[in-house]
Amino acid sequence: MNGIIYVIFIVSAMTITPSVFEYYTPSTMVEAVNLLEKYGDEAKLLAGGQSLIPLMKMRFASISHVIDISRIEEMDYIKEDSNRLSIGALTTVDELGSSVTIKKRYMIIKEAADQIADPLVRNMGTVGGNISHGDPANDLPAVMLSLDATFMVQGKNGGKEIKAEDFFVDSLITALEPNEILYEIRVPKMVKRQGGAYIKHKKSAGDFSVAAVASNIIVDGDGKIIKVGVALTSVGPTPIKSTRAEGILAGKKLTEELAAEAARSITEESDPVSDFYGSIDYKKKVLRFIIKESLVAAYKRAKEAQ
C-alpha cells in the first residue's frame, strides 16, 4: 500500500528522526523501476534498511520518496546451474549464510556472510543492499570482486551487466544510475580444485573490520596456481581488487615464503586512513598478516576441493 508517512520531530541528545517522506511498496521490479524513473534523485530504495535507515534517522540523508522493495518476491532466491551461482538481490544475509549450496561449495561467501554485524542485521539486511550501498567497509563487495562476479541491473531502458570490478566508483558511490536496480548477483560456478577464504579482523563482535581479505584460488593437479583473485575491505575509498596477486602467484605452488611476499606486495595497493579502528600503520600490519592467512586457507581448500 502506497502512502505518506508523517514524522513528528523528536530531537534530544539521544534521538533524531527523519523528515517527512512518501513511502511506496511495489510488488514487482517493473513497478519499482517506474517509481525510480518518476522521482529520480529524490527517491531511494529500501530493502533490509540496515544501511539507509540509520542515515535517515541521523539526517545524513534527506529523502522525499522511499521505495520499499522488500516485498518483491522475484528478487529473493539462491540457485545454481551448470555455469553459475545466481543470488537474488533481496536474499537476506542470513539466508546466504545458511544456504546448503553456499555451505557446500562457496565457503568464502559463507564466511563473509557469517561475519556481517550481528544476527539481527543478518536477518534483515540483504545481499543487494550490502553491495549497492557502496560502503568500502561492507564485506560482500570484496568477496564478489575476488570471485569475478557480475551484477545484473534493471532500468527503464532495459537490463545490463556490470562487472564487479567496474561497479564500485568511490565511497558510497556505485555505477548504478538513479533509475536502476541491482536485481541479481552472478558468480562463476566453483570448479574442481578451487577454494576461497574470507578473513576479517575487527575490534569486537558486530564491528566493521579494521581490515578484511577475500582470496579465491584455482590450482592444477600439481598444486600450481592457475588463477587467483584477492580483494581488500576497509582499506581504501572502495573495496580494492589486487592487480598484483596474479602476477606474483600464478604458475607457482604456494609456500609460507611466497604467501608472505605476496602479502607485502598486495598491502602496498591499499590506501587506509587513520580512524577509530586504528592508524594507517596498524591497519597495514593487520592487512599484511591476514592476506597471508587468507591465501594459505584458500590454497589449502583449493587443493582439497573435488
C-alpha positions in Angstrom: 0.0 0.0 0.0 1.4 3.4 -1.0 1.1 6.5 1.1 2.8 9.2 3.1 4.5 8.7 6.4 4.2 11.8 8.6 7.0 12.0 11.1 6.9 14.1 14.3 10.3 15.6 15.0 11.7 14.4 18.3 15.0 16.0 18.9 17.1 15.3 22.0 20.6 14.5 22.9 20.0 10.8 22.0 17.3 10.8 19.4 17.0 12.2 15.9 14.2 11.2 13.5 13.9 11.6 9.7 11.9 14.2 8.0 8.6 13.5 6.2 8.8 11.3 3.2 6.4 9.4 0.8 6.6 5.6 1.1 5.9 3.1 -1.6 5.7 -0.7 -1.6 5.9 -2.0 -5.2 5.3 -5.7 -5.7 7.3 -6.1 -8.9 10.6 -4.9 -10.2 8.9 -3.1 -13.0 6.8 -1.1 -10.6 10.0 -0.2 -8.6 11.8 0.9 -11.7 8.9 3.1 -12.8 8.9 4.8 -9.4 12.6 5.4 -9.6 12.2 6.9 -13.1 9.4 9.1 -11.8 11.2 10.6 -8.8 14.8 10.4 -9.8 17.3 11.7 -7.3 14.6 12.4 -4.8 14.0 8.6 -4.3 15.9 5.9 -2.6 15.4 2.1 -2.5 14.8 0.4 0.9 15.4 -3.3 1.1 16.5 -4.5 4.5 17.0 -1.0 5.7 20.3 -1.7 7.6 22.2 1.0 5.7 19.5 3.5 4.7 17.5 3.9 7.9 20.5 4.9 10.1 21.4 7.5 7.6 17.9 8.9 7.5 17.5 8.8 11.3 20.7 10.8 11.7 19.7 13.2 8.9 22.8 12.3 6.9 20.3 11.6 4.1 17.1 13.6 3.4 14.9 11.7 1.1 11.5 12.7 -0.2 10.4 9.3 -1.6 11.3 5.9 -0.1 10.6 2.8 -2.3 10.4 -0.3 -0.2 11.3 -3.2 -2.4 11.4 -5.8 0.3 8.2 -7.5 -0.9 9.3 -8.2 -4.4 9.5 -12.0 -4.2 11.1 -12.4 -7.7 14.3 -11.0 -6.3 14.7 -13.4 -3.4 16.5 -16.7 -4.4 19.7 -18.7 -4.4 20.2 -21.1 -7.4 23.0 -22.8 -9.2 23.2 -24.2 -12.7 26.0 -25.6 -14.8 27.6 -22.2 -15.3 26.9 -20.0 -12.3 25.6 -19.3 -8.9 22.8 -16.7 -9.0 21.7 -14.7 -6.0 18.7 -12.5 -5.9 19.4 -9.1 -4.5 16.7 -9.4 -1.8 18.2 -12.6 -0.4 19.0 -11.9 3.2 22.5 -12.2 4.6 21.2 -14.9 6.9 19.7 -16.9 4.0 23.0 -16.6 2.3 25.0 -18.0 5.2 22.6 -20.9 5.9 22.1 -22.0 2.2 23.1 -25.6 1.6 24.5 -24.7 -1.8 26.7 -21.9 -0.3 27.9 -24.1 2.6 28.8 -26.9 0.2 30.8 -25.1 -2.5 31.2 -21.4 -1.7 32.8 -21.2 1.7 34.3 -17.8 1.0 30.7 -16.4 0.7 29.5 -18.1 3.8 32.5 -16.8 5.9 31.8 -13.3 4.8 28.0 -13.6 5.5 28.5 -15.1 8.9 30.8 -12.2 10.0 28.5 -9.4 9.0 27.4 -7.3 12.0 25.1 -9.3 14.3 22.2 -11.8 13.9 19.5 -9.1 13.8 21.3 -7.2 10.9 22.0 -10.5 9.1 18.3 -11.4 9.4 17.1 -8.1 7.9 20.0 -7.0 5.7 20.0 -8.0 2.0 22.8 -9.1 -0.3 21.9 -6.4 -2.8 21.8 -3.7 -0.1 25.3 -4.7 1.2 26.7 -4.4 -2.3 24.8 -1.5 -3.8 25.3 0.8 -0.8 28.9 1.2 -1.9 30.4 1.2 1.6 34.1 0.2 1.4 33.7 -1.4 4.9 31.0 -3.8 3.8 32.0 -7.4 3.4 30.3 -8.8 0.3 31.8 -6.4 -2.2 35.4 -7.6 -1.8 34.2 -11.3 -1.9 32.4 -10.6 -5.2 35.5 -8.8 -6.6 37.7 -11.8 -5.8 35.2 -14.2 -7.5 34.9 -12.1 -10.7 31.1 -11.7 -10.1 28.8 -9.9 -12.4 25.9 -7.7 -11.2 22.6 -7.7 -13.2 20.9 -4.3 -13.3 17.4 -3.3 -14.5 16.4 0.2 -15.5 13.7 1.9 -17.5 15.6 1.3 -20.7 16.2 -2.4 -20.1 18.8 -4.6 -18.4 22.5 -4.7 -18.4 25.5 -6.4 -16.8 28.2 -4.6 -14.7 31.3 -6.4 -13.7 32.1 -6.2 -10.0 35.5 -4.5 -10.8 33.6 -1.7 -12.6 30.8 -1.3 -10.1 32.5 0.5 -7.1 33.3 4.0 -8.1 34.0 5.8 -4.8 33.0 5.7 -1.2 29.2 5.2 -1.2 29.1 5.7 -5.0 28.5 2.9 -7.5 27.9 2.6 -11.2 24.2 2.3 -10.7 22.2 5.1 -12.3 19.4 6.8 -10.2 16.7 4.8 -12.1 18.4 1.4 -11.9 18.0 -1.6 -9.6 20.6 -4.3 -8.8 18.4 -7.4 -9.0 20.9 -10.3 -9.2 24.5 -11.2 -8.4 26.1 -13.9 -10.7 29.2 -15.8 -9.6 31.0 -18.2 -11.9 30.3 -21.8 -10.7 33.1 -23.2 -8.5 35.2 -25.8 -10.3 37.4 -28.6 -9.1 40.5 -27.6 -7.2 39.0 -24.1 -6.4 39.0 -22.7 -2.9 38.3 -19.4 -1.3 38.6 -17.8 2.2 37.5 -14.5 3.8 39.5 -13.4 6.8 38.3 -10.4 8.8 40.0 -8.6 11.7 37.7 -6.5 13.9 37.9 -4.9 17.3 34.8 -6.6 18.7 31.8 -8.6 17.6 29.4 -6.6 15.4 32.1 -4.0 14.4 33.1 -3.1 10.9 36.5 -4.5 10.1 39.9 -3.0 10.7 40.7 -4.8 7.5 39.5 -7.9 5.7 40.7 -10.0 2.8 38.9 -12.3 0.3 41.1 -14.8 -1.6 40.0 -17.0 -4.4 42.4 -19.6 -5.8 42.3 -22.3 -8.5 45.1 -24.8 -8.8 46.1 -27.6 -11.2 46.6 -31.2 -10.4 50.2 -30.5 -9.3 49.1 -27.7 -6.9 50.3 -24.9 -9.1 48.1 -21.8 -9.0 46.2 -21.3 -12.3 44.1 -18.3 -11.2 43.9 -16.1 -8.1 41.7 -13.2 -7.1 42.4 -11.1 -4.0 40.3 -8.2 -2.8 40.5 -6.0 0.3 37.9 -4.5 2.6 38.1 -1.3 4.8 41.5 -0.1 3.5 40.5 2.3 0.8 37.6 4.5 -0.5 36.3 1.4 -2.3 36.9 -2.3 -2.0 40.2 -3.0 -3.7 40.9 -5.8 -6.1 44.6 -6.6 -6.2 46.3 -6.2 -9.6 49.5 -7.8 -8.3 48.2 -11.1 -6.9 48.0 -12.9 -10.3 51.5 -11.9 -11.4 53.1 -12.9 -8.1 51.3 -16.2 -7.6 50.3 -17.6 -11.0 52.1 -20.7 -12.0 53.6 -21.4 -8.6 52.9 -23.6 -5.6 52.1 -21.5 -2.5 54.6 -21.7 0.3 54.8 -19.7 3.5 57.5 -17.6 2.0 55.6 -16.9 -1.2 52.4 -16.1 0.7 54.4 -13.6 2.8 55.9 -12.0 -0.3 52.5 -11.7 -1.9 51.1 -10.2 1.3 53.7 -7.5 1.4 53.2 -6.5 -2.3 49.4 -6.6 -2.1 49.4 -4.5 1.0 51.1 -1.7 -1.0 47.9 -1.4 -3.1 45.9 -0.5 0.0 45.0 3.1 0.9 43.7 3.1 4.6 43.1 6.2 6.7 43.6 6.6 10.4 40.3 6.5 12.3 38.6 4.9 15.4 39.7 1.5 14.2 43.4 2.2 14.1 46.3 4.1 12.4 47.4 3.7 8.9 50.5 1.8 10.0 48.4 -0.5 12.3 45.9 -1.3 9.5 48.7 -2.2 7.1 50.3 -4.5 9.6 47.0 -6.2 10.2 46.3 -6.4 6.5 49.7 -7.9 5.7 49.1 -10.7 8.2 45.5 -11.5 7.2 46.4 -11.5 3.4 48.8 -14.3 4.1 46.3 -16.1 6.3 43.6 -15.8 3.6 45.9 -17.0 0.8 47.0 -20.0 2.8 43.5 -21.0 3.7 42.2 -20.6 0.1 45.1 -22.6 -1.3 44.5 -25.4 1.2 40.9 -25.6 0.3 41.7 -25.5 -3.5 44.0 -28.5 -3.2 41.3 -30.4 -1.3 38.4 -29.4 -3.4 36.9 -32.1 -5.7 
